[in-house]
Amino acid sequence: MHIATKITLGLGVILLIGSIVVMAVGGGSFMGDIVDNPSGTEKWTGTSPTTYEGEFLFAGIYYVFVEDGATVEIELVGGDENSRFHPCEEDDSCDLMSWAGYTYVGVISVFTEGTYEVNFTGNGDVMIREQFIDVGGLLSIAGGFTGFCCSFCVIGLGVIFIFTLKDPQQQQMLLVQQQGTVQQVGASPAQQAVPASHMVAGQVHPAYTQQQAVQQPVVVEQTSGTILPPIGGQQPPNQGF
């Protein structure tokens, strides 16, 4: 497998596992308070008509409940399009929350943090409950999900590399011997110790591969003044003795 393919697939797997861990940790932090206390904690209660003044945060969700059967209008004084009271009819969430003796009517959210007044008109008891969003956990979920999607892209690229990138052919290494011969790594015994002069472009010259006749040396042994004939050879000529 090509080195680039191994690196790409490794990075994709690491990114996938890391993204899952980040999403799990962020999701647990973000959803923990919502699961334990879905309606938030009580911030203020009163009887309309009245006005409540208090601090509202960007990371806070402020649920408004009205006494069952009562008709009360809510207005965030000094608010704008982004910072205002959102009736539950806008997102069909009126049946998502309940509290004993009260009816959920909407939520107050602010884009700019600060101190605001909430004006209640009508007759009946009202209650504001707050819940804070874990911004760090929410960002972890978003970042983990992004990394999760990117990991599949990286893994897909690695799969493409499997079919497109091939390993470079291994180059044969030549070891130059001190005797002036060249030994080819992986060659047969008959091809080893070939003189450099018989190598052409890293290959043994064909003429050199032919079998060479091996001549037996002539052995002459002289004993007591007599010359013995060569082993397996012809008789020597008469020396006139």
N, C-alpha and C positions, 0 to 999 in steps of 0.2 A: 504494500500500500504506500502511495506517495506520501512524503512527509507533510505536504500542505493539506492533504486529505485528513491525516491523523490529527493535525492541529485544529482544523475546522470542526471536525466531529467532536473533539474533546471540549472545545470552547462551547459548542452548542449544548452538550450534555451538562456542563457545569452551569451555564446560564439557565437552563431549564430547572435544574434542582434548586439553584439559588432563588429563582423567581417564585417557585412553589413555597419555599421556606418563608420568604418575605411576605407573600400574600397570607400565609397561615398566621404569622405573628401579627401582622397589621390587622387582619380580619378579627382575630381574637381580641385585640385591644379596642378596635372600633365598635364591635358588636357587644362587648361585655356589658357596658352600662345600659345599652338599649334593651338587651335581653333581661337583665336583672330588674330594670325599672322602666318599662316601656312608656309610662305616662309622665316621667320626670318627677321632680320633687317640688313641693309647694313653695312658691315665691311670694304670693300675696293673695289675700282674700278680702272682699268688701261687699258693700251693698250699693247697687246702682239706684239713683244717679250719683256718680262719684268720679274722682280723678286720681290716678295712681302715678307717682313720679319715682323713677328708679333707673338704674344702670342696665343697659342692654348691650350684649357683646355679639360680635360677628359670629363666633363659634357656638352661640346659644340658639336653642329652639324654644320658643315661649308659647306653650299651649294655653288657650283661653277656654274656660268652661263657664257655662251659665246655668243657673238653677233650672231644674226641669220645669217646663211650662212657661218660663219667663221669656220676654222679648227685650233684648238689650242690643244696642248698637255700639260698636267699638271703633275708635279712631286713634291712630298714633299721631299725636300733635307734633308738627315739625317734620313729619316724614316725607318721603318722596316715592317715586315709582319702585325703587329698590328697597326702601325701608318703610314698611307699612304693615297693616293688618291684612292677612290673607284669609278670607272666609273659606270654610271647608267645602263650600259648593264649587269653588273654582277647580279643585282637583278630585272631587268626589271622595273625600276622605272623612265625611261626617260620621260614618259608621265604624271607623277604624279604632276609635278610642272611646272609652266610657269611664265614668266615675260615679260612685253611688250618690244619687240626688242631683247630679249635674249632667249637662249635655255638652258635648264638645262642639264648638262653633267655629274654630279656626286657629290660626297661629300668627304670632307676631315675629317677624324677622327683620334684622337691620343689616345694611351693608357697611354703614359707618358706625363704629362703636361710640357710645356716649350716654348721656343722661337724657331720657325721653319722658314725656307725659302721655299717659293713656287715658283717654276720655271715654267714660261709660255713660250712656244715656238710656233711660228706660227704668223698669222696676224689676228687682230681683237680685239675688246674690250672684257674685261673680268671683272667679278664681283664676289666677295665673300660675301655671306650673312650668318649670324650666328644665331643660335637658341640654347638656353640652356635647358637642361633637368632638371626638378625638381626631384633630386635624392630622397629627402624625400618623395615626393608624390608617386614616383615609388616604394619605399620600403613599403610605406603604402598599396599600392595596392597588392603587393606580400604577405605581412603579413596578410592582411585582407582575401585574397583568401585562404591562408593556413588555417587560423582559420575557415573560412567558411566550408572548406572540413572536418576539424577535428570535427566541431560541429555536423555534421551528424553522424560521427562515435560514438560520445558520446551519442547522442540521440538514435542511434541504440542499443547501449549497455544498455541504460535505458529500452528500449522496451523488450530486452531479459530478463532483471531483472524482469519485470512485470510477466513473465510466469515461471520464475525459482525460484524466492525468495518469500517465503510466510511469513506472520506475525507469530511470535511465539504465541502459544496458551496462552491465558491469564491464569495466575496461580490464583487459588482461595486463597483469603486472609483469614486467620484465626485470629480472635480477641480473645485473652484469657481474660476472665472476671475475676474479683477479687474473685468471689464466687467459682472459680474452674470449671466453665463451659466454654464451647467453643461455640461461636456463629459463624456460617458459613455464610459469606456474600452471599446474593442472595438466601438463603435457605427459605423454606416455613415456616410459623409460627409454624407448628407442629414440625419442625426440629430445631428451635432455642432454646437456653438455654439447650443444651444437655450436661450432665456431661462429663468431659474429659475421665473418665474411660470407657465410652460407645463408644468412638471413636476408630476406627481401620483404620490406614493409612489415616486419614483425613476424613473418612466416618462413618456414624452412624451405630452401630452394628444392624443387622436386628432384634435381639431379643428385642431391646429397642423400636422399632417402633410399636410393638404390643400394642393394646389398653389395658390399665390397668384398672381394675375395681376400681371404686371410691366408697368407703364406706361412708355412711352417719354417722356422729358421733352421739353417744347416748347422748341425752340431758336429764338430770334429774333435775327436779325443785321441791323443797320442799316448801310447803305452809302450815302453821299452823300445822306442825307435820305430814302431810300426804304426802306420797311419791307417786307421780303421775307416772303412767306407761309411758314408753318411747313412743315417738310419733311413731305411726305406728308399734309398737312392740308388744310383748306378755305381758300378765298380770304378775306382779311380784308374787313371791311365798308368801304364807300366812306367815306373820311375828308373828302370835300368838297374835295379838291385839284383 
